[in-house]
Amino acid sequence: MGKTNVITAKVSSKGQIVIPVDLRKQMNLNNGDKVSITQVNGELLIKKMPSGLEWQNLINQIPNEQVNIDNNGNYDAEESPNFDKWMKEE
């Protein structure tokens, strides 16, 4: 896990919490961005959700070519070089 940055914030009467500007900048959180909130062992984990543009950029990285996979799960790397490269990425 990365660097831990602990802050203290108050919960408003409406249940709102202000995320300090430094953390918003570090996480590239902007007005209108969506976050997921997960309860894990009595703690809240807040994660930024990918925007539509970020999803589109991820999708654009997926190889788009015809891949023929035989009954044994094998394919020809020369016929599908982008797929082969993608399959070997870590």
MODELLER restraints for C-alpha pairs under 7 A, 6 or more apart:
rsr = mdl.restraints
at = mdl.atoms
rsr.add(forms.Gaussian(group=physical.xy_distance, feature=features.Distance(at['CA:9:A'], at['CA:17:A']), mean=6.57, stdev=0.5))
rsr.add(forms.Gaussian(group=physical.xy_distance, feature=features.Distance(at['CA:9:A'], at['CA:18:A']), mean=6.83, stdev=0.5))
rsr.add(forms.Gaussian(group=physical.xy_distance, feature=features.Distance(at['CA:10:A'], at['CA:17:A']), mean=6.20, stdev=0.5))
rsr.add(forms.Gaussian(group=physical.xy_distance, feature=features.Distance(at['CA:11:A'], at['CA:17:A']), mean=5.07, stdev=0.5))
rsr.add(forms.Gaussian(group=physical.xy_distance, feature=features.Distance(at['CA:34:A'], at['CA:48:A']), mean=6.24, stdev=0.5))
rsr.add(forms.Gaussian(group=physical.xy_distance, feature=features.Distance(at['CA:34:A'], at['CA:49:A']), mean=5.46, stdev=0.5))
rsr.add(forms.Gaussian(group=physical.xy_distance, feature=features.Distance(at['CA:35:A'], at['CA:46:A']), mean=6.42, stdev=0.5))
rsr.add(forms.Gaussian(group=physical.xy_distance, feature=features.Distance(at['CA:35:A'], at['CA:47:A']), mean=5.33, stdev=0.5))
rsr.add(forms.Gaussian(group=physical.xy_distance, feature=features.Distance(at['CA:35:A'], at['CA:48:A']), mean=4.37, stdev=0.5))
rsr.add(forms.Gaussian(group=physical.xy_distance, feature=features.Distance(at['CA:35:A'], at['CA:49:A']), mean=5.06, stdev=0.5))
rsr.add(forms.Gaussian(group=physical.xy_distance, feature=features.Distance(at['CA:36:A'], at['CA:46:A']), mean=5.66, stdev=0.5))
rsr.add(forms.Gaussian(group=physical.xy_distance, feature=features.Distance(at['CA:36:A'], at['CA:47:A']), mean=5.24, stdev=0.5))
rsr.add(forms.Gaussian(group=physical.xy_distance, feature=features.Distance(at['CA:36:A'], at['CA:48:A']), mean=6.47, stdev=0.5))
rsr.add(forms.Gaussian(group=physical.xy_distance, feature=features.Distance(at['CA:36:A'], at['CA:49:A']), mean=6.50, stdev=0.5))
rsr.add(forms.Gaussian(group=physical.xy_distance, feature=features.Distance(at['CA:37:A'], at['CA:44:A']), mean=6.40, stdev=0.5))
rsr.add(forms.Gaussian(group=physical.xy_distance, feature=features.Distance(at['CA:37:A'], at['CA:45:A']), mean=5.56, stdev=0.5))
rsr.add(forms.Gaussian(group=physical.xy_distance, feature=features.Distance(at['CA:37:A'], at['CA:46:A']), mean=4.62, stdev=0.5))
rsr.add(forms.Gaussian(group=physical.xy_distance, feature=features.Distance(at['CA:37:A'], at['CA:47:A']), mean=6.62, stdev=0.5))
rsr.add(forms.Gaussian(group=physical.xy_distance, feature=features.Distance(at['CA:38:A'], at['CA:44:A']), mean=5.57, stdev=0.5))
rsr.add(forms.Gaussian(group=physical.xy_distance, feature=features.Distance(at['CA:38:A'], at['CA:45:A']), mean=5.05, stdev=0.5))
rsr.add(forms.Gaussian(group=physical.xy_distance, feature=features.Distance(at['CA:38:A'], at['CA:46:A']), mean=6.58, stdev=0.5))
rsr.add(forms.Gaussian(group=physical.xy_distance, feature=features.Distance(at['CA:39:A'], at['CA:45:A']), mean=6.30, stdev=0.5))
rsr.add(forms.Gaussian(group=physical.xy_distance, feature=features.Distance(at['CA:63:A'], at['CA:82:A']), mean=5.58, stdev=0.5))
rsr.add(forms.Gaussian(group=physical.xy_distance, feature=features.Distance(at['CA:63:A'], at['CA:83:A']), mean=5.60, stdev=0.5))
rsr.add(forms.Gaussian(group=physical.xy_distance, feature=features.Distance(at['CA:65:A'], at['CA:80:A']), mean=6.75, stdev=0.5))
rsr.add(forms.Gaussian(group=physical.xy_distance, feature=features.Distance(at['CA:66:A'], at['CA:80:A']), mean=6.98, stdev=0.5))
rsr.add(forms.Gaussian(group=physical.xy_distance, feature=features.Distance(at['CA:67:A'], at['CA:80:A']), mean=5.88, stdev=0.5))
rsr.add(forms.Gaussian(group=physical.xy_distance, feature=features.Distance(at['CA:68:A'], at['CA:75:A']), mean=5.84, stdev=0.5))
rsr.add(forms.Gaussian(group=physical.xy_distance, feature=features.Distance(at['CA:69:A'], at['CA:75:A']), mean=4.72, stdev=0.5))
rsr.add(forms.Gaussian(group=physical.xy_distance, feature=features.Distance(at['CA:77:A'], at['CA:84:A']), mean=5.44, stdev=0.5))
